[in-house]
Amino acid sequence: MKKTRRDFIKISAVGSGGLALGLSTIKIANASDGENGLFKSSHARPVLQNRYPTYCEVCFWKCAAWTYTDDNGEIVKIIGNDEDPHCEGRLCPRGTGGVGMYHDEDRLKKPLIRVEKDGKQEFREASWEEALDLVAGKLNKLKEEHGAESLALFSHGSGGKMMSHLVKAFGTTSIAAPSFAQCRGPREVGFAATFGETVLSPERTDIRDTRCLVLIGSHIGENMHNGQVQEMSDAIDKGATIITVDPRFSTAASKSQYWLPIKPATDMALLLAWIHVIIYEGLYDKDYIEKYAYGLDQLKQHVKNMTPEWAYGITTIEPDVIRKTAHEMAAASPAVIIHPGRHVTWYGDDTQRSRAIAILNALLGSWGRRGGFYNPEKVNLPDYPSPGYPKPKRTWKDAFPGQYKLVDEVLSTGICYSSIPNPDMEFNIKAWMVYGTNLLASLPEQEKTIEAIQNLDFLVVIDTMPMEITGYADVILPECTYLERYDILRASPHREPYLALRMPAVKPKYDSKPNWWIAKELGSRLGLEDYFKWENIEEYLDWQLKKVGSSLEEMKKIGIKKFPREYEDLYALNGEDFEFNTNTGKIELYSTELASEGFDPLPKYTHHREPDPGYYRLNYGRAPMHTFSRTANNPNLTDLMDENNVWVNPKVASIWGLKNDQYVYLKNQDGVVTSFPVKIRITERIRWDSVYMVHGFGHADKKLTRAYGKGASDSEMITNVKIDPVMGGTGMRENFVTFITELEKKEDRS
């Protein structure tokens, strides 16, 4: 095997004083073990003594909650905060199961440093002082030799704000979250090109008052975006029409009046046919469009021949169904939502597909209207006083001159690609700081990610768990879980402004530390003390809270504080004068901004690659109890689902002779085979030309004792990526798989 500069190291290789604990050492939270267990008697029940405000870190929805401890000071449960608009007092399985992160014995416990011993690379334990001194020394050397701009930060989660503050003070703005280029980026750029505003997170969808909700590849109920799930349930109770477009009969489809099992990669044709019907049958909101929109005539001419009959030949959705569903939307207007989705990086023309969704919403008058899209507001929290950030001489965009002018956020794949030496690039990234995101699972094209890592001068990873990315680190810094730390205040945009506090319910386990402490200590070693003038996070938070009329003492008691809206403009487009942040000051059905940058001003249908014989399009998604790969080892959640399976249509199963629960390997169009086998699930709920699997399984690090080897990794199969030319998003749904039986796989390897 070819030796690389940075070998992947399984963290279980740490010596006897370190982390090598087997599954037999795991203690399930709240389990009794006689006199030595969590409770003294097998019949004893915990006496709840205290509760502490928190907000969840298991997914981006960040529901506010209360963490309860018992009379032994142990965490025993988490329940929702009744005042929180994100959850209304109810948590999903992941939220209640978050306590499993705290109890997980596989957690990172001490700082680790890569060393070479007897020609072999391994990790050794280190003190925080040694590890932080090493990181600071490497970063200062990097700054001297290549400039501060050659450092990039990947982050996901609340703690990323402190790390962002640190690296901005250091002198770089190359700060990326995979949630943009690999998830929501196309919809933000597409909606901004239409309305001059983005969809935001959480999405500004007024589902609770909608009369018609259209889900096009959006799996509400499985991705468990808590507030939306509850509002959708309320809307159904009120008689709202649900239309689900999906090649799979999802949970949402089971609650729908219409399920449109569309041929994958043809969504644009359906959207354009709906637009045709809405315009040519006069179903659009004429007063709204006349007052607020620009480009109706160009749009009308553009879709003239895009009839339901035209779309039928592409999508396999019958023309009368296309017309009926268009009429359902129009009948509910303006209380209608064609949902913009969340993970929308599919085929490489995703900004334009999101544009079509935005245009359809505009025609129906839903933007800025009750039951459509509301105008959110958030608390304007002041930043703690510190010097201004130095202005970088270069940014990540210098690696891509002339591209992605419409993008305001940093592309994670842009950082990755610019870390691979290339004489055509004017700028290269030399070091990464990775906070709370497993890049081997969240970025497509794993080989490119590994190639980029091998070319780095330095890689430091901050995480709670030994995910695959930690195996490539030079230094690993163990963070404590969200239940053991303070974090920044949650101030997400919503119908009314509010703040949520996260505070520790217990002291950090092992030798783990909170992100704010890590950032402050590194800042001190990097000569950036002026950016961290606060003594501790309590002082930082209390200063912010007092500036908006609250205090840390008050927030510890209530957890959530709501504030009145500054303006009564929750629904701002009911005939009032309004200027949009676009070139024309109107909703742009015809995008002048896209036209000025050389892109199509109106969305067009593009035919996408189809699977070769014997191959099936790989679709992937979520399960209610898991988020990405971060929950795959959680002892509370693996009890609910410990491995994924691959959904296969009965006709396909018959052709291949497959049986339910049979293990197979998957091989993609480029010959890549999954590292582990996956169970077959035969079901009519998936089209014959596709398969489906839940994302986040198939972990290859044995230190994840519950997740190792369980199920297959969809990320391994995503080797063909279509880059969105408008915003650089990574279209990942043009990958196809076939089946290899376990016996055949063994024969291939012999």
N, C-alpha and C positions, 0 to 999 in steps of 0.2 A: 504494500500500500504506500502511495506517495506521501511523504511527510510534509505537512504544512507548517507555516510559521506559527499558527495558533491551533493546536489540537483541540478537538472537543473533549472535555473532561467530564465524566459523570461525577457528580458531587458526592456520590456514595463512596468514592475513592479516598475521601478524607479519612485520616487515621482514627484510631480507637477513641481519641478524645473528642471526636467531631460528630458527624451527622449520620453515621451508618446505622439507622434503626430500621428493623424489619416491621412487617405488618403486625406481627404478634405483640409488639410493644404498644400498639395504638389503644388508647382508651376512649371509648365513645363518650361524647359529652353527656353528662347527667347519669351515666351508668353507675350502678352500685357495685362495690367490690369489697364487701365486708367492712372491717374496721378501717382499712386503708383506702377505701374508695372515696369518691367525691362526697358521699353522704355516709354517716356512721352506721346506719342500719339499712338493710335492704327494704325496710318498710318506711324509712324516714322520707319525708318530702321537704324540699327546700323552703325555707322561710325567706320570702322576698324582703330585703332590707332597704335597698336603694335603687333608684332609677336615674339614668344619665342620658341626656339628649345626644342623639347622633343622627347622621344621615348615611344611608347605605352606600357602600363602595363596590357592590357586586356587579352593578351595571351603571350606565351613564344616567339613568333616571334619577338616582340619588334620593330615594324616598326618605323623608325624615321619620325618625323612630325614637323609641326609648329602649335603652339597654338595661336590663334588670340583673342585679346581683343578689346572691343569697347571703345568709348569715355567716358563711365562710368566705365571703368576698369573691365567690366564683360567678362568672357569667352564666346565667341559666336560660335566658330567653330575650328575644327582641320583638317588640310589637310596634305597629305604626303609630305615628302621632296624629291624633284626630284633627289637628288644625292645619295639617300639611296639604296644600292643593295638589301635590304630586301623588299622594296615596290615600287621602281621606281616611287615615287611620288603619288602612289595610295593606299588608305587605304580601308580595308574591312568595312562592316557595324559596326563591333565592334569597330574598330579604330575611325571612325567618331563619333560613339555614346559614346565614352569615356567621353565626357563632361558631360554625365548623372551621372557619378560617383561623380563629383564635386557638382552638383545641388541636389543630392539625399538627401531629408530631413530625411531619415531614418538612416543616417550616425551616427556612434558613435561620441559623441560630447565632453565628458569629461571623465577623468579617473574614473573607478568604482572599488569599493572594496566590496567583499562578507562579509556580516555580518549576525548575527543571531539576530532576534528581535521577542520577544514573541513566541519563539520556531519555528520560520519560517525563512528560509534563504532568503536574498534579497540583492540587490546591493544598495550601497549609493554612491553618487558622492564624489569625493575627489580632492584635489589639486594635481598637478604633483609632488610637493615636497613630500607630504605624500605618494603617490602611489609608487614613485621611492624609497623612504626610506624603505617602506615595502618590496618591491621586493628585494632590496639589502640585507636587514636584513635576509630575508628567505634564500637567496642564500648563504650568508656567514655562516649561521647556518648549511645548507646542507653540505657545504664544510667541516666544522669542524666535523660533525657527520658521514658523509658517503664518503667524498672525492668529489672533483670537478667532477670526472668522472660520478657521479650519476645524473648529469644534462644532458638533451638532448634537442636539438633544432630541431624543424620541421620548415622548411621554404619553401616559394615559391615566386619567384619574385626577382627583382633587389635588394631590401632592405635587402634580406637575407645575402648579402655579409658583411654588417656592423654588423649584428647580429652574423654571423659566426666568425668575427674577435673578437667580444666581448667574446663569450663563449670559443674560443680557448685560448684567453688570460687568461680567468678564469681557464682553465685547463681541458677542455673536447673536444673530437673529435667526440662525438656522435651527428652528424649533418646530418639530413636526409631530402630529398625532396621526396614526394610521386611519383614524375615523374620518379624515377628509378625503385623501386620494383613494382609499379603499372602501369608502362607505357613502358619505352624504354629499361629497363635493359637487357632483354634477347637478343635483337638485338646487344647491345654493346658488351656483352660477346661472343655471337656467331660470330660476325664479327671479334672481336679481336683474337679469337681462330683460325680464318681462315687467316686473312690478317695481324695480329699483330697490327691493328689499329681499332678504333671505327668509327661509322658513324657520330658522333658529332651532334651538334644542333646549327643552322639549319643543316639539312642533306646535305652531300656533293654531292648530286645528280645533274648531269649536264643535267637537263631536257630540257633546252632551245635548246640543240643541239642533243637530242636523236632522234633516228629513230623508236624506239619501247619502249613503257613504259608499264610495267606489274604491275598492282595494285592488290595485294592479301590482301584483308581486309584493304586497305588503302583508306580513303574517301576524297581524294583531291577534293576541291570544297564545301565540307560541314564542314570539320575541318578548312577551310579557312587559311591554312598556305600560306600567301599572295604571297611570291615569287614563290612558287611551282605552285600555281594556275595560275599566270601570265605566267610562263614558259611553263606550260602544254598547255595553250591556244595558245602560239606561236608555240609550237611543232605541235599541231593539224593543225594550219594554214599551216605549212610546209609539211604536209602529213604524220606525224608520225602515226604509228599503236598503238592504245591503246587497251590493253587487261585487262579486269577487272574481278577478281575472287571474288565473293561475293554472299551470299545467298539472298541479297537484291539488287534490281535494283536501285543503288545509282545514284547521280548526275553524278559521273565519269562514271558509266556504260552507261549512256545515251549518252556519248560522245565517246563511244568505238566501234571499229569494232567487238570486241568479248566480249560478256558477258557470263561468265561461272557461272551459279547459283549453286554453289557447295553445297553439303550436309555439314552442319556445322560439324566441328571437324575432317574433313578428308583432310585438306590442305596438310599435310605431304605426303599423298599418291600421290596427284597430282604433287607435287614438285619432288618426287622421280621418277615418271613416265616421267616427262620432262627431268630429268637428264639421264634416260635410253635412251630416244630417241636421245638426244644430243650426247651421247657417242657412242651408237651402230649404229647410222646412220652417224657417222663421221662428225657431224655438229659443233663440238667444235673448238676453235681457237688453232690449233695444235702447231704453233710456240710459241704462248704465254704460253701455258701449259708446253711445253717442257722446256722453259727457266725459267719460274717463279714458277712452281707448283710442289708439292710433293704429292704422293699418288694416282695417276690416276689408277694404276693397282688394288689397293685395292678397290677403289670406283667402278670401272668397274665390278668387281666380286660381289660387294655388291648389285648393282642394276640390276644384270643379269635377274632376274625373275620379276622385277617391271615394267612390260610392261603397255602400255595404257589399255589393256584389263583387267589386274589385277586391275588397278586404277579405271576403270569404275564401277566395282562391289562395290567399296567402296565410290566413290565420286559422282556417277550418271552422270559424264561428259563422253560423248561418246568418244571412242578411236580415231576416225578421228579428232575430235575437239582438243584433246590433241596433236596429231601429227601436225595438221595444225598450232596451236599456237606455238609449239616448232620450227617449220620451220620459222615462222614469226620472232621469236627472233633471230634465227641463221642468217637469211637474213640481219638483221640490225646490226649484230655484227661488231665491238665492241661498236657501238653507241646504246646500249640497256641497260635498267635498269629494273631489277626485284626489285621493290621498297622495302626497308627494313621495311617500316611502322613506326608508332609512338607508338600507343597503341598496344603492342604486347603480353600482358600477358593474354593468353586465356585459355589454357588447362593443364598447368603444365609441358609440354615438350617443352616449348617455345624457350629456348636456342637452342635446337636441330632443331626446325623448322627454326629459324633464320640462323642456320648453313646451312641448305639446300638451303635457299635463297642466302646466301653468296657463296656457292659452285656453284650454277647455274650461278651467275654473273661471277665467276672466269672462268668457262668453256667457257663462251662467250667472255672472254677477256675484260670485261667492267671496271674493277677496274684500276684506273689511266689512263683512256682513254677518249678522247673527246666524249661526248654524253653518257658517263657512270658515273663514279665517279671521280670527280676531286680532286686534292690535295689542301686543303684550307690553308690559312695563316692568321694570326692575328697579331695585334700590340702587342708587348711585353711591357706592361705597368709596370713600377716598382712600388713596394709597398712603401707607405710612411714609412720612417724610424721608426722602433719601435723594442723593444726587441724581441728575439726569444720566441716562445710560449713554455710554460712548457710541458714536455712530460708526458702524462697521464700514470698512473700505470696500468690502465685497459682500455679496449675499449669495444664497444658493442659486438665484436666478442667473448669476453670471456664468454658471455652468450650462445654461440653456438660453443663450442670447436670442432675443426676439420672440421667445415662446412664452405662453401662459401669461399674457398681459392682463387677462381678466381675472386672475387668481389673486386673492388677498391673503390666503393661507399658504403655508409651506407644504410641499408635496413630500410625503415620506419616501416614496419611491424615487423622487428627485434627489433626495439626500443619499439614498442607497446607490443610485447610478453614479452620482458625482463623487462617490467614495472609491470607485473603480478607476484606476489610472487610465487616462484617455488623452492622447496628444491633441485631439480636436476640442477638448474642454479647456476653457480659460481658468478654471478654478476647481480645486479638488478638496474634499473633506478628508481630514487626516485622523480624527478621533471622534468617538461616539460616547455620549452618556445616555444610557437607556434606563428610563424610569417606568416601572410598572407595566411594561408591555412586552409580550413574547413575540419578537419580530419573526421568528421562524414559523409561527402560526398565523401572524397577522399580515405579513407581506407575501404577495405571490412570488413565483419564481424563486424557490428556496436556494437554488444553486447560485443565483446572482447575489442574494443576501449573504450567503456564505463567502462568495468571492469578494464582496465588499469588505466583510469582516476581516478576511485574511490580509487585506491590503491596508488595514488601519495601523497607525502607530500605537494606538491605545484604545481600550474599551473598558469602561466601568459600568456595571449593572447594579441598579438599586431595585430590590424586589423583596417580596415576602416569601416567595416560593422558589425552589430550584427548577425553574422552567428551562426549556431547551436553550434559550439565549444565554443563560448564566454559564453554560458549559463552554462558551467561547470568550468569556470575560477575562481580563487581566486582573481585575479587582472586583469582588462582589461585596456589596454593602447591604446587610440585612435590615429591612424596614419592619417595624412593628405593624400589626394590622390596624384597620381603621377603628376598631373597638378599644384600642390601647393608646390613642393619640388625639390631640387637638389637630384641627386642620383649618384651612381658610373657611370663611363663612360662605354658605351656599346662598347665592343671590340670583338664581336663574330667572329669566323673563317668564311672566305668567299673566293671568287675567288681572291679578292685583300684586303689587310689589310685596316682597316678604324676605325675611332672612331665616336661615336655619343654622343651628350650631351643632358641631360635632366636638364632643369632649371625651376624654378617656374614662372608661368604666372601671378599668383595672390598670395596674402597672404593666409595662411591656414585658413579655416573656423573654427568657433567655438573654442574649446580649444584643437584642434588636433595638432600633432607635427610630423616632419619628422623622419624617422628611424635613420638617422645619429645622430640627436640630442638625441634621446632616448638612443642609444648605448653609446654615449659619456658621458651622464649624469649618466647612470648606471655604466659605467667604473670608473668614478670619485668616486662614492659611494662604489665601490668594491675594491678600492685601486689600480686600473689599469691605473692611469693617464699617465704612460709612454707609453701606447699603443695608446693614443689619444693626441699626442703632438700638433696637429693642432688646431688652434683657432676655425675654422669653416670649413664647407665643401668647401667653395670657395677656401680657402688656400690649402686644400688637393688636390682638382682638378687642381688648377693652378700649383702646384708643379709637379704633374704627367705630365701634358700637356707640361710644359717647358722641361721636360726630354726627350720628343720625338719630340721637335721642334715646338710646338704650344703654345697656351696660352688660358686661360679661356676667355679673351677678344676676341680672334679670334673665338673661338668656339661659343660664344654667337651670333656672326654675321652669321656664316655659318652652324652651327648645325652638319654637317657631314664633316669630313676631311679624304681624302683617301691618302694612302701611297703606294709607289712602292713596288712590291714584292721583297724580298731579292734574290730569285732564280727563274729562268724561268722554273719551274717544275710543272706548273698547271696540265699538263698531263705527268706523269713521266715514264710511262711504255710502251714506243713505241720501244722496243728493247734495251733500255739502261740497263746497269748493275744495279741491285738494290738488296739490302738485306732487307728482311722483318724482323720485330721484332717478329719472331717466333723461336721455337727451331731449326728448320731446315734452317732458313733464307729464306724460300720460302713460297708461299701461300700453306697452309696446307689443301688439300682436305681431307686427313686423319689427324685428329688432334692428334698430339703427346701429347699436353698439357692435353687435356681431357682424353686421355688414361692413362697418368701418375697419374691422380687424381681418376681413377676408373670409369670414365664415358665412354659411347659409343664414340669411335673416329669417327664414321660415323653415321649420323642421321637415325633413324629407325621409321617406322610407328607403332603407338600404337592405338589400338581401344579405343575410349572414351565412356563414359556412354551416353546412349540415353534416351530421355524423356519417362516417363511412359505414358500409355494411358490417353488422355485428358490433357496432359501437353505439353508445347512447349518451345524450347530453347530460353532463353532470350538473344537477341542481343541488343546492345546499341551503341550510337554514338553521333555525334555532329550536331548542326545546325549552319549555317553561322553567325547568329547574336548572338550566345551565346558561352561562354567559361566556362567549368566546371559549378560550381554553382555561381561563383562570379558575373555573369552578370544578374542573374535571377531577380534582383530587380531594375536594371538600368532603369530609366523612359524612356530613349530614345530607349532602346532595347526591353522592354516589349511591346511597341507599335507594334513591328514587330512580336513578338512571346511571348505570356504571359503564355502559358502552353504547355506541350507536349501531344502527343497522342500515342496510341499503334497500330502499323501496324499489321493487321491480313489478312491472305489470304482469298479470297471469299469462298473457300471450307470449311475452318474452321468456318467462320462466319455463313455459312448456317447450319452447324452441330449444332452450339450453338444458332442459332436464333438471332445473333447479328446484329445491325443496325449501320450505320454511325452516328457518334457523340453521340452514346449511352455511358453513363458513366458506367464503371465497376470498381471493385477492382481486383487486381491481388493477387494471393496466390502462394507462391513458394513451392518447394518440401519438405521443412521443416515446412510448415504450417504457415509461416510468411505472413501477409496480409499487403498490402500498407496502409499507414495512410490515404491517400486521394484517391478518384476515379480518373480515367483517361478516356479520350474519345477514342472510337474505331475509327480507320481509316481502312476501308476495301479497300484493294488494291492488284492487281496482282503482285505488285513489291516486294513481300516477299514470300519465300517458305512456303509451308503448314506446315512444321515441326518447324517453328520458328515464333517469334514475334520480333518486333523492337520498341525501344523508344529512345528519345533523353535524354541524361544524364543531371542532374543538376536541376531537378524540384522537386516539392513536399516538399517545405520547411515547417518546423513545428514551426517556431518562428513567432508569430504574429507581431513582430516589423518590419519584412520585409513586409510592407503593400501591396506591389504589388506582391510579390512572395508567400506569405503564402497560403498554401492549393491549389496552382495552379498546376495541374497535379500530377503525381506520381513519387516517388523516386525509380530509379533503384537500388540505393545503398542499400536500405532496403531489396531488394530481393537477394542480393549477400551474402548468408550465407554459401555456399559451396565453399571453396577455395582449389585449387590444387597448392601446393608449388612446384616450379621448383627446383629440387634437385641440379642443377648446380649453380644457382645464387640466389635462394630464392624468385624469383618473384611470384606474386600471380595470378595464373590462375583463372579467374573470370567468364568464359563462360560455366561452367558446372552447371548452375542454370536454373531451368525450372519453368514456371508459368502456371497457369490455371485461369479461369475467375470466378468472383463472381459478380452477379448483385448488384446494390446498395440496392435493397430491401432485398436480401438474407443477405447482410452484416449487415443491421439493425436488422434483425431477429436473427442473430448470437449473437449480442451484447445485445439483450433484456433479 
